Amino acid sequence: MQRKKLFLATLVFAFGTWAAVSFALRPSSPPDTADRDGPSEGEFGHLHEFSTTLMSQMRSDHRDFVLRMARKADPSIDDSIFVQNFLRSFTHFTQDKNLSSLVPEEVGAVHHHLGMLHAYNGDYRSAEQNLNKSINIAVRDGDVLAAAHTKNTLACVLASIGKPQRALELLQEALPILRKSQSDSIAVAIVLRNIGVLQHATGIDGTASLKSSISQLGDEAGMGHVGLVSDLSIDFKMILCKQLWSQGDLAGARSVCGEVRDDLTAMAPEIRGTTLRKDVVSPNQYANARRFVKYNLTTLINQIRAQQTEIKSDDGSLQSSDAWVWRPLLKLRTELVPNDSALTATMKAEFEPQSSLTLAWGMRQWTHQATLDIAKAIHGKVGLIVLADNDESLAEARSEFTAANIPAADVQFRVYQFESPWFRDAGPIVGETASGNTIWFDSQLAREGALERCAFDAIPQFLSRSEAVGLVDTALYVEGGAVLSDGQGLTACSSWIFDRNRELGIEDAQIVSELRRIAGTKILAPLEPLDGESTGHIDLFMTIPAPRTIVIGQYKDADSTNGKLLDEHANRLAKAQVDGDKINVVRVPMPENSDGVMRTYTNVIYANGILLVPSYPDVDQSIEQEVERVYRSVLPNWKIKFIDCSQIVRKGGALHCLVSNLGYIDEKLPSKATF
């Protein structure tokens, strides 16, 4: 913590110093002015040298920060503060017109770093603009090497927003220049790796490029040392394993996976040692890596045996590389093209069988009673994972759950320092591949304007460390309450998804394409959110209880703004068809919201045959009797239970907002491997 404070203080000092330097470099008074306000030529030179030296040091600090973040297990609000300070300092530097003409190469380099920072924040529009500026400056000044490095970063941005072909072109332009320079073998290896990943995503065999990238890292990667080179080598080998697996070369995939196991074993003595900086490298990360390697090896061996005995599963899952599970040792998301960007799945409906749900228990005590009521209503029917935001909250949660007679065997308690209890927003989008394997898609929420939620945003990463499930990034900004699926191709989403992602630089065609990829969308129904409601989520006025069936709210005052809006939604959906089948639209009463509180009966939880519905003691109970009748008509074999939401609804959500469905996971990771 002390190191973080010192680093932050250095950034603040650097920013303040740069502001002073920038002021001094402003044009001085006219030559005939009696008093000289501006610096002399010599002073100007010293100030110029100081400012460029300062920026050079800050760029070096930023590179160190990027590597630390790439290794870090869980992000924190401190990290967001660092990012914002880097952004401010670099932005001020590039906006100084004097420096643009005096030191264009330094300005170009800073634009590259700005592009990286904006990409890290998920602001692809600003990232692309700054990276293009950096490339243009470098090309104009004849610095082809700097342009090549920046093209790699730009390729990562373009690949993220659904432009893989242009990204591949940029990488192929950069590769010969980087190879010719012979100054950075790691950069060459990264570009080769990115080419291999994009070749695979566009239907080309990428294994040759991946093998070249691993070879480029050289012998240093296999010498048992913990470091950047060895981590990259292991990650690249695991991608090669996946690609060989997807091509049906199970023996080749098994061989590569075995190499990774041997690499991790060779690193074990150093990982156990006392000289390793635990603030930079987490031993648990390598222990988890061994678990994933063991899981993949076991799965591959079983598939090879199945092939040899000509055993085939009905759904093809035994022969599928979708079973591959890996968490990168280095998450260099601004320099490494996203893997599995071509993997498709169908979003699971919440009424389908599922293994577990996750809920919060933390400092916001207004959620506690609702959390206990949810747990009491569904424990034993579905697994519960309760995340406590600190050790004190953990002890309190255990005590309260015991007092509520909830068996300890039905609940997993874990500690994770999240910032918000609305787990629906940050939880994974759960999909199922064509071969029947569960996939979690992870949307980045900690972006400009929401950086205070960086740990909350990383909940899928945290949960995935203990689950045998694929975790795949999506560049879309998608909160869980803004998208719903019937599990068979019908996807409803908030129109807000289009508005927000356009702001971030993702075009409508790419938004639709990505929704089809992660949700298996056949029919997409973008719906305008309720007027006067701040989240823009659709789960506050609709739910999907069965295939081709939508329950949508209905206000008593049909002439009100939201009354008209929901009637329009209902009429539009009733006219739609999926694979020739009409959609059954059922209306459910919506409580009045004249006091500004958005009460709802559609913000429900599905839990393997139990439906939890919000209840409000201050609402006429005849309305809730009608609500129960509606749900019994669409879920005749389910138990309907009401949960008092009168307190949490005043905070902007209800039951559905509090939980995250994790899908059905029938495989388990091997027991924890320690060094």
RODREN-680041 format. One record per residue (C-alpha): x, y, z. Coordinates in nm, 4 decimals. Example, Ala and Ser with C-alpha at 12.3 -4.5 7.8 and 13.67 -1.06 7.14 Angstrom:
! residues 2
1.2300, -0.4500, 0.7800
1.3670, -0.1060, 0.7140
//
This chain:
! residues 675
0.0000, 0.0000, 0.0000
0.2867, 0.2355, 0.0839
0.4346, 0.1763, -0.2623
0.1001, 0.2620, -0.4230
0.0752, 0.5862, -0.2271
0.4275, 0.6832, -0.3251
0.3546, 0.6076, -0.6910
0.0341, 0.8122, -0.6773
0.2171, 1.1013, -0.5137
0.4781, 1.0869, -0.7905
0.2056, 1.1076, -1.0535
0.0420, 1.4053, -0.8839
0.3800, 1.5771, -0.8581
0.4519, 1.5015, -1.2235
0.1181, 1.6410, -1.3306
0.1706, 1.9588, -1.1260
0.5248, 1.9974, -1.2582
0.4066, 1.9503, -1.6150
0.1399, 2.2178, -1.5670
0.4076, 2.4628, -1.4496
0.6355, 2.3746, -1.7410
0.3472, 2.4093, -1.9865
0.2711, 2.7570, -1.8510
0.6365, 2.8624, -1.8811
0.6502, 2.7427, -2.2412
0.3637, 2.9652, -2.3496
0.4582, 3.2397, -2.5949
0.6217, 3.5397, -2.4237
0.5320, 3.9081, -2.4656
0.6118, 4.0838, -2.7954
0.9821, 4.1637, -2.8543
0.9400, 4.5403, -2.7898
0.7924, 4.4844, -2.4437
1.0125, 4.6367, -2.1786
0.9891, 4.3466, -1.9359
1.0766, 3.9998, -2.0570
0.8040, 3.7619, -1.9354
0.8984, 3.4535, -2.1335
1.2018, 3.2331, -2.1020
1.5254, 3.3071, -2.2843
1.6418, 3.0764, -2.5594
1.8654, 2.8912, -2.3153
1.5943, 2.8707, -2.0509
1.3479, 2.7571, -2.3151
1.5844, 2.4768, -2.4129
1.6204, 2.3661, -2.0512
1.2445, 2.3693, -1.9979
1.1917, 2.1778, -2.3193
1.4502, 1.9191, -2.2169
1.2980, 1.8884, -1.8705
0.9429, 1.8441, -2.0007
1.0388, 1.5776, -2.2516
1.2471, 1.3970, -1.9912
0.9508, 1.4064, -1.7546
0.7166, 1.2635, -2.0165
0.9696, 0.9977, -2.1078
0.9849, 0.8937, -1.7423
0.6064, 0.8909, -1.7175
0.5825, 0.6717, -2.0250
0.8303, 0.4353, -1.8610
0.6186, 0.4393, -1.5431
0.3105, 0.3671, -1.7522
0.4787, 0.0657, -1.9141
0.5651, -0.0665, -1.5671
0.2063, -0.0056, -1.4584
0.0717, -0.1977, -1.7598
0.2865, -0.4996, -1.6710
0.1794, -0.4893, -1.3072
-0.1851, -0.4728, -1.4073
-0.1339, -0.7613, -1.6510
-0.0177, -0.9825, -1.3631
-0.2506, -0.8524, -1.0948
-0.5177, -1.0924, -0.9753
-0.7832, -0.8362, -0.8798
-0.8072, -0.4673, -0.9735
-0.8738, -0.1911, -0.7216
-0.9883, 0.1695, -0.7171
-0.6215, 0.2735, -0.6787
-0.5547, 0.1349, -1.0255
-0.8288, 0.3536, -1.1699
-0.6784, 0.6594, -1.0022
-0.3416, 0.5819, -1.1615
-0.5051, 0.5478, -1.5025
-0.6855, 0.8800, -1.4668
-0.3668, 1.0595, -1.3645
-0.1749, 0.9167, -1.6586
-0.4588, 1.0237, -1.8883
-0.4592, 1.3803, -1.7589
-0.0815, 1.4246, -1.7795
-0.0475, 1.2724, -2.1250
-0.3472, 1.4653, -2.2587
-0.2058, 1.7997, -2.1380
0.1258, 1.7172, -2.3015
-0.0275, 1.6414, -2.6431
-0.2424, 1.9563, -2.6309
0.0571, 2.1896, -2.6037
0.1091, 2.3359, -2.9520
0.4685, 2.4357, -2.8776
0.5691, 2.0789, -2.8119
0.3874, 1.9468, -3.1157
0.6354, 2.1377, -3.3327
0.9426, 2.1092, -3.1072
0.9331, 1.7386, -3.0142
0.6864, 1.5647, -3.2477
0.8447, 1.2240, -3.1827
0.7738, 1.2592, -2.8098
0.4190, 1.3777, -2.8788
0.3677, 1.0803, -3.1094
0.4901, 0.8405, -2.8409
0.2569, 0.9968, -2.5852
-0.0382, 0.9583, -2.8274
0.0481, 0.5869, -2.8369
0.0273, 0.5689, -2.4589
-0.2977, 0.7649, -2.4601
-0.4373, 0.5131, -2.7071
-0.3368, 0.2308, -2.4739
-0.5037, 0.4012, -2.1768
-0.8273, 0.4666, -2.3648
-0.8287, 0.1064, -2.4896
-0.7740, -0.0132, -2.1334
-1.0797, 0.1913, -2.0332
-1.2831, 0.0459, -2.3203
-1.3122, 0.3821, -2.4989
-1.2277, 0.2455, -2.8423
-1.3175, 0.5649, -3.0268
-1.0597, 0.7729, -2.8365
-0.8098, 0.4868, -2.8493
-0.8338, 0.4599, -3.2272
-0.8025, 0.8369, -3.2722
-0.4878, 0.8630, -3.0592
-0.3239, 0.5559, -3.2091
-0.3823, 0.6839, -3.5623
-0.2290, 1.0191, -3.4622
0.0735, 0.8360, -3.3244
0.1164, 0.6346, -3.6448
0.0772, 0.9425, -3.8664
0.3422, 1.1349, -3.6705
0.5830, 0.8398, -3.6786
0.5354, 0.7840, -4.0532
0.5758, 1.1553, -4.1248
0.9040, 1.1613, -3.9289
1.0300, 0.8388, -4.0866
1.0162, 0.6385, -3.7618
0.8792, 0.3181, -3.9086
0.9687, 0.1186, -3.5966
0.7532, 0.3357, -3.3696
0.4710, 0.3105, -3.6249
0.5024, -0.0703, -3.6233
0.4717, -0.0905, -3.2442
0.1655, 0.1344, -3.2499
0.0051, -0.0657, -3.5311
0.0074, -0.3697, -3.3039
-0.1874, -0.1791, -3.0374
-0.4296, -0.0442, -3.2978
-0.4799, -0.3969, -3.4316
-0.5857, -0.5071, -3.0823
-0.8433, -0.2279, -3.0701
-0.9819, -0.3055, -3.4159
-0.9992, -0.6786, -3.3424
-1.1931, -0.6031, -3.0247
-1.4592, -0.4013, -3.2082
-1.5182, -0.6550, -3.4831
-1.2706, -0.5542, -3.7539
-1.0350, -0.8546, -3.7649
-0.9387, -0.8234, -4.1308
-0.8093, -0.4675, -4.0971
-0.6338, -0.5678, -3.7752
-0.4617, -0.8552, -3.9544
-0.3457, -0.6211, -4.2300
-0.1867, -0.3851, -3.9751
-0.0028, -0.6720, -3.8073
0.1300, -0.8017, -4.1366
0.2574, -0.4511, -4.2127
0.4293, -0.4281, -3.8740
0.5920, -0.7736, -3.8655
0.8711, -0.7317, -4.1270
0.9716, -0.3958, -3.9793
0.9975, -0.5373, -3.6275
1.1877, -0.8400, -3.7541
1.4325, -0.6220, -3.9438
1.5089, -0.4077, -3.6389
1.6201, -0.7132, -3.4355
1.5823, -0.4964, -3.1242
1.2791, -0.6493, -2.9577
1.2188, -1.0225, -2.9897
0.9232, -1.0003, -2.7512
0.7455, -0.7500, -2.9768
0.7981, -0.9826, -3.2740
0.6622, -1.2767, -3.0737
0.3543, -1.0764, -2.9700
0.2778, -0.9724, -3.3281
0.3180, -1.3322, -3.4485
0.0888, -1.4504, -3.1715
-0.1707, -1.1886, -3.2668
-0.1497, -1.2888, -3.6322
-0.2058, -1.6516, -3.5366
-0.5093, -1.5665, -3.3249
-0.6641, -1.3520, -3.6001
-0.5900, -1.6095, -3.8683
-0.7814, -1.8655, -3.6638
-1.0672, -1.6186, -3.6072
-1.0967, -1.5564, -3.9824
-1.0906, -1.9249, -4.0788
-0.7166, -1.9585, -4.1560
-0.4805, -2.2031, -3.9879
-0.2929, -1.9947, -3.7310
-0.0792, -2.2682, -3.5764
0.2326, -2.1897, -3.7843
0.2293, -1.8276, -3.6658
0.1770, -1.9378, -3.3059
0.4667, -2.1824, -3.3263
0.6873, -1.9075, -3.4678
0.5851, -1.6755, -3.1834
0.6822, -1.9373, -2.9247
1.0104, -2.0032, -3.1023
1.0803, -1.6294, -3.1145
1.0749, -1.6146, -2.7353
1.3724, -1.8485, -2.7396
1.5247, -2.0801, -2.4861
1.4831, -1.8321, -2.2012
1.1151, -1.9239, -2.1795
1.1886, -2.2830, -2.0820
1.4618, -2.2271, -1.8238
1.2350, -2.2368, -1.5196
1.2500, -1.8629, -1.4487
0.9450, -1.6614, -1.3518
0.9134, -1.3570, -1.5726
0.7584, -1.1878, -1.8712
0.9090, -1.4209, -2.1317
0.8144, -1.7445, -1.9560
0.4593, -1.6219, -1.8865
0.4094, -1.5189, -2.2484
0.5451, -1.8515, -2.3680
0.3056, -2.0464, -2.1471
0.0066, -1.8380, -2.2562
0.1010, -1.8703, -2.6244
0.1421, -2.2460, -2.5909
-0.2022, -2.2782, -2.4381
-0.3527, -2.0887, -2.7335
-0.1661, -2.3243, -2.9673
-0.3081, -2.6149, -2.7681
-0.6604, -2.4815, -2.8212
-0.6104, -2.4331, -3.1958
-0.4642, -2.7816, -3.2452
-0.7521, -2.9183, -3.0411
-1.0078, -2.7350, -3.2576
-0.8482, -2.8890, -3.5690
-0.8869, -3.2386, -3.4265
-0.5131, -3.2840, -3.3578
-0.5720, -3.4135, -3.0066
-0.2290, -3.5728, -2.9791
-0.0608, -3.2468, -3.0767
-0.2744, -3.0511, -2.8307
-0.1913, -3.2996, -2.5559
0.1804, -3.2698, -2.6303
0.1751, -2.8882, -2.6079
-0.0309, -2.8992, -2.2894
0.2246, -3.1407, -2.1457
0.5018, -2.8933, -2.2274
0.3189, -2.6258, -2.0279
0.2850, -2.8628, -1.7347
0.6607, -2.9223, -1.7458
0.7298, -2.5474, -1.7717
0.5178, -2.4759, -1.4649
0.6855, -2.7586, -1.2746
1.0291, -2.6180, -1.3582
0.9198, -2.2778, -1.2259
0.7956, -2.4209, -0.8954
1.1189, -2.3735, -0.6926
1.1369, -2.0043, -0.7791
0.7651, -1.9557, -0.7100
0.8103, -2.1139, -0.3662
1.1148, -1.8978, -0.2995
1.1264, -1.5932, -0.0758
1.2814, -1.3583, -0.3336
0.9727, -1.3445, -0.5543
0.7895, -1.0114, -0.5253
0.4410, -1.1146, -0.4188
0.3043, -0.7688, -0.5080
0.4069, -0.8342, -0.8691
0.3562, -1.2089, -0.9073
0.0859, -1.4118, -0.7314
0.1884, -1.7725, -0.6506
-0.1822, -1.8648, -0.6544
-0.1962, -1.7633, -1.0186
0.0548, -2.0345, -1.1078
-0.1152, -2.2865, -0.8809
-0.4437, -2.2211, -1.0618
-0.2620, -2.2511, -1.3959
-0.1546, -2.6018, -1.2988
-0.5154, -2.6885, -1.2187
-0.6302, -2.5693, -1.5615
-0.3477, -2.7592, -1.7337
-0.4377, -3.0765, -1.5461
-0.8048, -3.0318, -1.6359
-0.7244, -2.9828, -2.0060
-0.4873, -3.2810, -2.0122
-0.7499, -3.5023, -1.8500
-1.0148, -3.3878, -2.0964
-0.7824, -3.4439, -2.3928
-0.6887, -3.7918, -2.2737
-1.0568, -3.8803, -2.2371
-1.1276, -3.7501, -2.5869
-0.8360, -3.9476, -2.7319
-0.9631, -4.2646, -2.5632
-1.3122, -4.1949, -2.6930
-1.1712, -4.1605, -3.0463
-0.9761, -4.4845, -3.0134
-1.2834, -4.6755, -2.9000
-1.5041, -4.4915, -3.1514
-1.7202, -4.3533, -2.8737
-1.9069, -4.0396, -2.9717
-2.1257, -3.8257, -2.7492
-2.4701, -3.7297, -2.8761
-2.3904, -3.3582, -2.8715
-2.0281, -3.3857, -2.9821
-1.8978, -3.2339, -2.6588
-1.6406, -3.5100, -2.6069
-1.4724, -3.4145, -2.9330
-1.4951, -3.0377, -2.8930
-1.2214, -2.7869, -2.8063
-1.4920, -2.5760, -2.6379
-1.4024, -2.7721, -2.3252
-1.0628, -2.5930, -2.3184
-1.0210, -2.3819, -2.0033
-0.7431, -2.1311, -1.9397
-0.6842, -1.8028, -1.7572
-0.3885, -1.6069, -1.9052
-0.0926, -1.5455, -1.6794
-0.0554, -1.2056, -1.8478
-0.3641, -1.0000, -1.9305
-0.2033, -0.7483, -2.1679
-0.5323, -0.6486, -2.3204
-0.3915, -0.3446, -2.5037
-0.1169, -0.5483, -2.6746
-0.2707, -0.8936, -2.7179
-0.5587, -0.9551, -2.9585
-0.8531, -1.1169, -2.7743
-0.8473, -1.4935, -2.8042
-1.1663, -1.6829, -2.8942
-1.3205, -1.3806, -3.0663
-1.4894, -1.6201, -3.3111
-1.6354, -1.8506, -3.0446
-2.0155, -1.8461, -3.0587
-2.2788, -1.9568, -2.8106
-2.6471, -1.9276, -2.7330
-2.7310, -1.7314, -2.4216
-2.8894, -1.9548, -2.1612
-3.2401, -1.8722, -2.0484
-3.2679, -1.8174, -1.6763
-3.5540, -2.0666, -1.6464
-3.3238, -2.3464, -1.7646
-3.1410, -2.5769, -1.5167
-2.8478, -2.4092, -1.3455
-2.5842, -2.5023, -1.0909
-2.5531, -2.1867, -0.8854
-2.6291, -1.8199, -0.8262
-2.4068, -1.5604, -0.6654
-2.5102, -1.2869, -0.4229
-2.3423, -1.0088, -0.2254
-2.3022, -0.9538, 0.1468
-2.1270, -0.6340, 0.2356
-2.1267, -0.2944, 0.3954
-2.4558, -0.1947, 0.2321
-2.6834, -0.3419, 0.4953
-3.0039, -0.2533, 0.3123
-2.9466, -0.5644, 0.0985
-2.9052, -0.8076, 0.3888
-3.2670, -0.8978, 0.4596
-3.3461, -0.9496, 0.0908
-3.0320, -1.1617, 0.0495
-3.1316, -1.3804, 0.3464
-3.4888, -1.4133, 0.2181
-3.3611, -1.5195, -0.1256
-3.1263, -1.7757, 0.0278
-3.3956, -1.9164, 0.2571
-3.6327, -1.9548, -0.0368
-3.4033, -2.1373, -0.2806
-3.1207, -2.3101, -0.0878
-3.1057, -2.6774, -0.1712
-3.2582, -2.6137, -0.5143
-2.9587, -2.4257, -0.6531
-2.6060, -2.3667, -0.5265
-2.5392, -2.0329, -0.3591
-2.2098, -1.8443, -0.3765
-2.2043, -1.5512, -0.1356
-1.9289, -1.2932, -0.1814
-1.8423, -1.0878, 0.1269
-1.6588, -0.7605, 0.0711
-1.4219, -0.8078, 0.3687
-1.3438, -1.0468, 0.6544
-1.5834, -0.8701, 0.8912
-1.8675, -0.9036, 0.6408
-1.7765, -1.2703, 0.5923
-1.8075, -1.3429, 0.9647
-2.1390, -1.1559, 0.9753
-2.2739, -1.3436, 0.6727
-2.1859, -1.6837, 0.8202
-2.3535, -1.5890, 1.1465
-2.6710, -1.4549, 0.9841
-2.7064, -1.7535, 0.7502
-2.6649, -1.9932, 1.0428
-2.9267, -1.8025, 1.2444
-3.1613, -1.8289, 0.9448
-3.1192, -2.2098, 0.9472
-2.9608, -2.2171, 0.6027
-2.7360, -2.5281, 0.5934
-2.3668, -2.4489, 0.5516
-2.3434, -2.7234, 0.2886
-2.5762, -2.5231, 0.0627
-2.3610, -2.2088, 0.0570
-2.0063, -2.1215, -0.0504
-1.8693, -1.8106, 0.1197
-1.5815, -1.6183, -0.0375
-1.4153, -1.2820, 0.0233
-1.3974, -1.0337, -0.2633
-1.3788, -0.6542, -0.2347
-1.6607, -0.5548, -0.4702
-1.8004, -0.2008, -0.4788
-2.1695, -0.2653, -0.5562
-2.4210, -0.5369, -0.4566
-2.6040, -0.5282, -0.7923
-2.4366, -0.8471, -0.9163
-2.6688, -0.8866, -1.2158
-2.4894, -0.6060, -1.3968
-2.1345, -0.7386, -1.3571
-2.2002, -1.1124, -1.3706
-2.1150, -1.3182, -1.6788
-2.3414, -1.3588, -1.9779
-2.3874, -1.7354, -1.9682
-2.3869, -1.9163, -2.3006
-2.3863, -2.2724, -2.4293
-2.1819, -2.3727, -2.7334
-2.3120, -2.5996, -3.0076
-2.1314, -2.8891, -2.8392
-2.3047, -2.8272, -2.5075
-2.0238, -2.6637, -2.3093
-2.0930, -2.3662, -2.0841
-1.9165, -2.0384, -2.1679
-1.9060, -1.7170, -1.9698
-1.8829, -1.3960, -2.1703
-1.7320, -1.1110, -1.9724
-1.8183, -0.7508, -2.0607
-1.5917, -0.4712, -1.9432
-1.7958, -0.2284, -1.7331
-1.5158, -0.0266, -1.5676
-1.4936, 0.2380, -1.8355
-1.4922, 0.6141, -1.8521
-1.7487, 0.7346, -1.6007
-1.7646, 0.3981, -1.4236
-1.4035, 0.3452, -1.3168
-1.5038, 0.3306, -0.9517
-1.6475, -0.0164, -1.0241
-1.3293, -0.1888, -1.1417
-1.3377, -0.4719, -0.8825
-1.7129, -0.5130, -0.9311
-1.6465, -0.5430, -1.3037
-1.3972, -0.8259, -1.2465
-1.6416, -1.0557, -1.0631
-1.6559, -1.3067, -1.3546
-1.2740, -1.3320, -1.3510
-1.2744, -1.3918, -0.9761
-1.5467, -1.6580, -0.9881
-1.3965, -1.8317, -1.2920
-1.0774, -1.9239, -1.1045
-1.2698, -2.1986, -0.9297
-1.4881, -2.3158, -1.2178
-1.4280, -2.5436, -1.5149
-1.5827, -2.2980, -1.7545
-1.4542, -2.1037, -2.0521
-1.4200, -1.7297, -1.9937
-1.4316, -1.5135, -2.3074
-1.4102, -1.1339, -2.3281
-1.6556, -0.9257, -2.5237
-1.5837, -0.5630, -2.6126
-1.9515, -0.4712, -2.5809
-2.0642, -0.2721, -2.2807
-2.3500, -0.4958, -2.1651
-2.4976, -0.4968, -1.8165
-2.6898, -0.8097, -1.7192
-3.0209, -0.6317, -1.6655
-3.0100, -0.4954, -2.0199
-3.0299, -0.8263, -2.2101
-3.2594, -1.1315, -2.1818
-3.2873, -1.4539, -2.3832
-3.5278, -1.7432, -2.4228
-3.2353, -1.9798, -2.4875
-3.3509, -2.0470, -2.8423
-3.2498, -1.7373, -3.0344
-3.4924, -1.4731, -2.9080
-3.2911, -1.1860, -2.7568
-3.4407, -0.8734, -2.6086
-3.2100, -0.5892, -2.5149
-3.2215, -0.2298, -2.4062
-3.1764, 0.0253, -2.6831
-2.9376, 0.1855, -2.4355
-2.6821, -0.0850, -2.5345
-2.6627, 0.0686, -2.8819
-2.6386, 0.4243, -2.7498
-2.3571, 0.3453, -2.5053
-2.1509, 0.1326, -2.7408
-2.1753, 0.3873, -3.0220
-2.0232, 0.6401, -2.7822
-1.7352, 0.3994, -2.7252
-1.6648, 0.3620, -3.0974
-1.8469, 0.0390, -3.1827
-2.0675, 0.0617, -3.4897
-2.4240, -0.0716, -3.5037
-2.3305, -0.3564, -3.7400
-2.0592, -0.4724, -3.4992
-2.2963, -0.4420, -3.2018
-2.5526, -0.6654, -3.3711
-2.2834, -0.9089, -3.4856
-2.1400, -0.9366, -3.1352
-2.4841, -0.9888, -2.9799
-2.5399, -1.2701, -3.2279
-2.2049, -1.4213, -3.1287
-2.2513, -1.4120, -2.7519
-2.6298, -1.4656, -2.7372
-2.6972, -1.6848, -3.0415
-2.9442, -1.4209, -3.1540
-3.1857, -1.5039, -3.4337
-3.4360, -1.2288, -3.3568
-3.3084, -0.9174, -3.1794
-3.5609, -0.6871, -3.0138
-3.4043, -0.3595, -2.8942
-3.6485, -0.1966, -2.6518
-3.6555, 0.1582, -2.5237
-3.6211, 0.1683, -2.1418
-3.8731, 0.3217, -1.9057
-3.8957, 0.6972, -1.8957
-3.7503, 0.8401, -1.5751
-3.5631, 0.5209, -1.4862
-3.1866, 0.5642, -1.4488
-3.0382, 0.2209, -1.5317
-3.1902, 0.1736, -1.8781
-3.2492, -0.1951, -1.7993
-3.5311, -0.4013, -1.9450
-3.5595, -0.6444, -1.6516
-3.7563, -0.3748, -1.4717
-4.0503, -0.4204, -1.7108
-4.0147, -0.7657, -1.8697
-3.8971, -1.1230, -1.8169
-3.8792, -1.4399, -2.0267
-4.0277, -1.7429, -1.8421
-4.0347, -1.9961, -2.1271
-3.9329, -2.0389, -2.4932
-4.1112, -1.7888, -2.7196
-4.2886, -1.6372, -2.4176
-4.2439, -1.2876, -2.2792
-4.4072, -1.1386, -1.9720
-4.4200, -0.7623, -2.0053
-4.5511, -0.5041, -1.7601
-4.8750, -0.3110, -1.7983
-4.9571, 0.0152, -1.6244
-5.3110, 0.0853, -1.5132
-5.2906, 0.4285, -1.6737
-5.2481, 0.3325, -2.0384
-5.2207, 0.6968, -2.1361
-4.9123, 0.7616, -1.9258
-4.5756, 0.7865, -2.0980
-4.4563, 0.4480, -1.9694
-4.8035, 0.2960, -2.0142
-4.7929, 0.3821, -2.3852
-4.4322, 0.2669, -2.4131
-4.4980, -0.0814, -2.2697
-4.8119, -0.1227, -2.4816
-4.6028, -0.0421, -2.7897
-4.3391, -0.2963, -2.6843
-4.6046, -0.5626, -2.6266
-4.7726, -0.5021, -2.9643
-4.4411, -0.5059, -3.1477
-4.3249, -0.8295, -2.9835
-4.6598, -0.9997, -3.0450
-4.6089, -0.9467, -3.4201
-4.2578, -1.0949, -3.4237
-4.1699, -1.4539, -3.5099
-3.8735, -1.6782, -3.4325
-3.8198, -1.9672, -3.6744
-4.1819, -1.9245, -3.7831
-4.3186, -1.9342, -3.4266
-4.5113, -1.6405, -3.2877
-4.4104, -1.4903, -2.9562
-4.6610, -1.5342, -2.6740
-4.6834, -1.1975, -2.4990
-4.8392, -1.2017, -2.1525
-4.9085, -0.8849, -1.9542
-4.8513, -0.8457, -1.5814
-4.9560, -0.5500, -1.3647
-4.6993, -0.2792, -1.2898
-4.7295, -0.0889, -0.9607
-4.7661, 0.2858, -0.9856
-4.4450, 0.4901, -0.9558
-4.5831, 0.8370, -0.8845
-4.3375, 0.8665, -0.5932
-4.0434, 0.8075, -0.8291
-3.9791, 0.4511, -0.7080
-3.9763, 0.2030, -0.9985
-4.1571, -0.0922, -0.8384
-4.1743, -0.3958, -1.0638
-4.3042, -0.7524, -1.0745
-4.0787, -0.8643, -1.3619
-3.7455, -0.8365, -1.1744
-3.7664, -1.2046, -1.0775
-3.5273, -1.4881, -0.9938
-3.5522, -1.8332, -1.1576
-3.4082, -2.1148, -0.9441
-3.4683, -2.4640, -1.0815
-3.8457, -2.4784, -1.0347
-3.8835, -2.1903, -0.7911
-3.9749, -1.8395, -0.9065
-3.9065, -1.5531, -0.6666
-4.1220, -1.2455, -0.7306
-4.0863, -0.9001, -0.5720
-4.3499, -0.8012, -0.3181
-4.4439, -0.4584, -0.1819
-4.6537, -0.4377, 0.1382
-4.7748, -0.0884, 0.0426
-4.9291, -0.2143, -0.2840
-5.2889, -0.3408, -0.2989
-5.2627, -0.7160, -0.2399
-5.5222, -0.7870, -0.5071
-5.2605, -0.6724, -0.7573
-5.0103, -0.9273, -0.6277
-5.2778, -1.1978, -0.6457
-5.3140, -1.1143, -1.0154
-4.9332, -1.1225, -1.0527
-4.9259, -1.4720, -0.9019
-5.2040, -1.5858, -1.1363
-5.0072, -1.4605, -1.4388
-4.6898, -1.6446, -1.3409
-4.8763, -1.9670, -1.2602
-5.0242, -1.9555, -1.6098
-4.6816, -1.9474, -1.7782
-4.4996, -2.1670, -1.5214
-4.7659, -2.4176, -1.4131
-4.5235, -2.6593, -1.2464
-4.3174, -2.4024, -1.0583
-4.3460, -2.2810, -0.7003
-4.4121, -1.9071, -0.6786
-4.2688, -1.7256, -0.3767
-4.2882, -1.3552, -0.3000
-3.9972, -1.1638, -0.1421
-4.0375, -0.8218, 0.0209
-3.8417, -0.5696, -0.1898
-3.9814, -0.2501, -0.0374
-3.6384, -0.1438, 0.0900
-3.4075, -0.2390, -0.1982
-3.6380, -0.1028, -0.4694
-3.5757, 0.2474, -0.3317
-3.2086, 0.1949, -0.4207
-3.2924, 0.1296, -0.7868
-3.3409, -0.2465, -0.8199
-3.5147, -0.5603, -0.6995
-3.4517, -0.9369, -0.6871
-3.3118, -0.9993, -1.0347
-3.0672, -0.7124, -0.9907
-2.9127, -0.8702, -0.6782
-2.8118, -1.2070, -0.8235
-2.6056, -1.3387, -1.1108
-2.6951, -1.6702, -1.2719
-2.3861, -1.8828, -1.3422
-2.5394, -2.1484, -1.5673
-2.5016, -2.5238, -1.5519
-2.1484, -2.6482, -1.4852
-2.1167, -3.0248, -1.4445
-1.7364, -3.0474, -1.4535
-1.5044, -2.9690, -1.1622
-1.1465, -2.8471, -1.1628
-0.8835, -3.0714, -1.0034
-0.8032, -3.0025, -0.6395
-0.5821, -2.6992, -0.5865
-0.2250, -2.7554, -0.7027
0.0304, -2.5902, -0.4741
0.3986, -2.5209, -0.5196
//
